[in-house]
Amino acid sequence: MRHAPLKTNEIGHSRKAAMTTYQVSDSDFDVLRGKTVLITGGVQGIGLATVELAHRKGANVVLGDWKEREGVELSQRLKERILFHKCDVSKWDDVVDLFEAGIAKFGIIHTVICNAGINSREFDEDKIDSKTGRLQAPNMNVLDVNLYGVVYAVKCALHYFGKWPQTKCQIVITGSVGSFIDGYDMHLYMASKTGVLGLMRGLRTWVVEKNMTINLVAPWATDTAMLRQEMRDPWGDLPLNQTSDIARALLLPAVCPEVNGKSFWVGGGEIVELEDKLHESQPIWLGKKMSENLDKGQRQIVRNWEKVILSYKNGGQGRPRSRL
Ligand SMILES: NC(=O)c1ccc[n+]([C@@H]2O[C@H](COP(=O)([O-])OP(=O)(O)OC[C@H]3O[C@@H](n4cnc5c(N)ncnc54)[C@H](O)[C@@H]3O)[C@@H](O)[C@H]2O)c1
């Protein structure tokens, strides 16, 4: 159930006693030539570095961002093999339009990178309606962009990838170390980034039979506009990612298409895979017996689910209500 087993692959990865690291060299990205990569949130920061790497390696790039002027300037600078489409990822129609525009220009999209994100501290504040004295609902824009925006792009990827089932395609989500650890004053941000981790885990078994993969990249502190001064000030000599480090991790599933269901933590430029080790340590946090039962239960659920899907495909009684 966990996810497709990792085969030994051409991208160097070494399993030390305590972790699995991935090394990707610049030439590994040569395979992107002629492929089409769609990315959201790519006019600056991590997304921009990803656009530049994919484009430099010969990929077609479909770029969706709500910053129109910057997007137009970037596409003018890159000149060819780039389509900028103004898109607010929190709006469903914008996301569908982005995919439609990309397909109209380049045909098959091979890789979708859901990267657009924002942060806000507004959840800290109590906003009181001056007329009624009632506490107002919190601003949910962080969830709209970081969670709903990713759900929309993933839904589109699943739908459009399904139109070319013979082509292996990849979905990559920019999560955060906040998908795994505490954050001090980033409450809704943490909820959104944990949410997209759940989305990846919820889909990773399901996408296999559809000739797709889904993976998550979890950057630790990275030198972009999003890294606030309160984070930078105490950082000292701790390792800081450059945007190019995250770009390599985001494009890793595109150059290593057998990799599925992974979370790539990136710290100080080093890429460490977490999911396999989390699963290996399951007996530590659940105990041996409970862990064995959990794995058995998960396998049984998947086998049953496969039977339900098969019966559906063979003209059974309609689509199963639940996939598990
Ligand atoms: N910088 C870090 O330390 C760090 C750490 C972990 C995760 N991340 C994640 O990396 C991703 C990229 O962030 P970044 O650090 O490059 O920040 P950034 O602010 O430099 O870039 C964010 C990009 O997303 C775009 N965007 C924001 N809202 C959008 C919307 N509604 N529709 C379309 N585009 C939108 C912005 O215009 C911008 O191009 C985000 O998902 C962020 O949460 C960043």
PDBQT file of the ligand as one rigid body, heavy atoms in Angstrom, charges set to zero:
ROOT
HETATM    1  N1  LIG A 401      11.154  30.129   0.876  1.00  0.00    +0.000 N 
HETATM    2  C1  LIG A 401      11.061  29.165   1.769  1.00  0.00    +0.000 C 
HETATM    3  O1  LIG A 401      11.805  29.143   2.766  1.00  0.00    +0.000 OA
HETATM    4  C2  LIG A 401      10.070  28.055   1.582  1.00  0.00    +0.000 A 
HETATM    5  C3  LIG A 401      10.133  26.963   2.472  1.00  0.00    +0.000 A 
HETATM    6  C4  LIG A 401       9.225  25.940   2.325  1.00  0.00    +0.000 A 
HETATM    7  C5  LIG A 401       8.278  25.967   1.306  1.00  0.00    +0.000 A 
HETATM    8  N2  LIG A 401       8.243  27.043   0.462  1.00  0.00    +0.000 N 
HETATM    9  C6  LIG A 401       7.218  27.002  -0.581  1.00  0.00    +0.000 C 
HETATM   10  O2  LIG A 401       7.812  27.204  -1.849  1.00  0.00    +0.000 OA
HETATM   11  C7  LIG A 401       6.825  27.721  -2.752  1.00  0.00    +0.000 C 
HETATM   12  C8  LIG A 401       7.417  28.902  -3.496  1.00  0.00    +0.000 C 
HETATM   13  O3  LIG A 401       7.675  29.934  -2.542  1.00  0.00    +0.000 OA
HETATM   14  P1  LIG A 401       8.901  30.947  -2.634  1.00  0.00    +0.000 P 
HETATM   15  O4  LIG A 401       9.707  30.776  -1.408  1.00  0.00    +0.000 OA
HETATM   16  O5  LIG A 401       9.552  30.851  -3.946  1.00  0.00    +0.000 OA
HETATM   17  O6  LIG A 401       8.104  32.317  -2.443  1.00  0.00    +0.000 OA
HETATM   18  P2  LIG A 401       7.854  33.541  -3.433  1.00  0.00    +0.000 P 
HETATM   19  O7  LIG A 401       6.930  34.427  -2.697  1.00  0.00    +0.000 OA
HETATM   20  O8  LIG A 401       9.147  34.091  -3.909  1.00  0.00    +0.000 OA
HETATM   21  O9  LIG A 401       7.115  32.877  -4.697  1.00  0.00    +0.000 OA
HETATM   22  C9  LIG A 401       5.750  32.483  -4.667  1.00  0.00    +0.000 C 
HETATM   23  C10 LIG A 401       5.225  32.511  -6.078  1.00  0.00    +0.000 C 
HETATM   24  O10 LIG A 401       3.849  32.109  -6.065  1.00  0.00    +0.000 OA
HETATM   25  C11 LIG A 401       3.072  33.065  -6.770  1.00  0.00    +0.000 C 
HETATM   26  N3  LIG A 401       1.699  33.049  -6.239  1.00  0.00    +0.000 N 
HETATM   27  C12 LIG A 401       1.309  33.313  -4.973  1.00  0.00    +0.000 A 
HETATM   28  N4  LIG A 401      -0.019  33.221  -4.878  1.00  0.00    +0.000 NA
HETATM   29  C13 LIG A 401      -0.477  32.877  -6.100  1.00  0.00    +0.000 A 
HETATM   30  C14 LIG A 401      -1.769  32.622  -6.640  1.00  0.00    +0.000 A 
HETATM   31  N5  LIG A 401      -2.892  32.718  -5.893  1.00  0.00    +0.000 N 
HETATM   32  N6  LIG A 401      -1.877  32.275  -7.935  1.00  0.00    +0.000 NA
HETATM   33  C15 LIG A 401      -0.776  32.199  -8.708  1.00  0.00    +0.000 A 
HETATM   34  N7  LIG A 401       0.466  32.446  -8.269  1.00  0.00    +0.000 NA
HETATM   35  C16 LIG A 401       0.612  32.776  -6.971  1.00  0.00    +0.000 A 
HETATM   36  C17 LIG A 401       3.788  34.390  -6.548  1.00  0.00    +0.000 C 
HETATM   37  O11 LIG A 401       3.417  35.374  -7.490  1.00  0.00    +0.000 OA
HETATM   38  C18 LIG A 401       5.244  33.929  -6.682  1.00  0.00    +0.000 C 
HETATM   39  O12 LIG A 401       5.637  33.854  -8.036  1.00  0.00    +0.000 OA
HETATM   40  C19 LIG A 401       5.610  28.047  -1.907  1.00  0.00    +0.000 C 
HETATM   41  O13 LIG A 401       4.654  27.028  -2.037  1.00  0.00    +0.000 OA
HETATM   42  C20 LIG A 401       6.177  28.081  -0.504  1.00  0.00    +0.000 C 
HETATM   43  O14 LIG A 401       5.192  27.805   0.464  1.00  0.00    +0.000 OA
HETATM   44  C21 LIG A 401       9.120  28.073   0.578  1.00  0.00    +0.000 A 
ENDROOT
TORSDOF 0
